Amino acid sequence: MKKHVNIKKIRQEFGMVVRRERHKLNLSQEDFADIVNIHRTYVSSIELGKVDIGIGVAFKIANALNLPLSKIVKETESHLSD
């Protein structure tokens, strides 16, 4: 039987992974937004888990973090099972 998918929890965990990785690179939200080519408030909304993002933005985020998107997703998934 399939588990219920809590979209809000997925967004929050994804956002926390993005924030943690951004901090590792010592990037402000503004600098990160410039690299990804999105607005700073959108970065904040992503990190707080307030918005769903498209696959294109997810790839741009991963690229800006110098990580494969699969690593971000895997880390997000690992926190969902906690």
C-alpha positions, 0 to 999 in steps of 0.5 A: 500500500502506498504511503500518503504524500505530504506535499507541504512536508516535501516542500519544507524539507527541500527548502531546508536542504537548499538553505543548508547547502546555500549556507555551506557556500556562504551565499546570501539569498540575494547572491544566490538569487542572482546566480539562479536568476530568480527573485530573492523573495522567491528564494526565501519562499522556496527555503521556507517551503511556501511554494512548489517549484518547477523542474527547471528551477530545481535544476537551476538551484542544484546547478548553483549549489554545484550539486546534482539535483538527485542529491538534493532530492535524496537528502530531502527524501531521507529527512521525510522518513525521520 
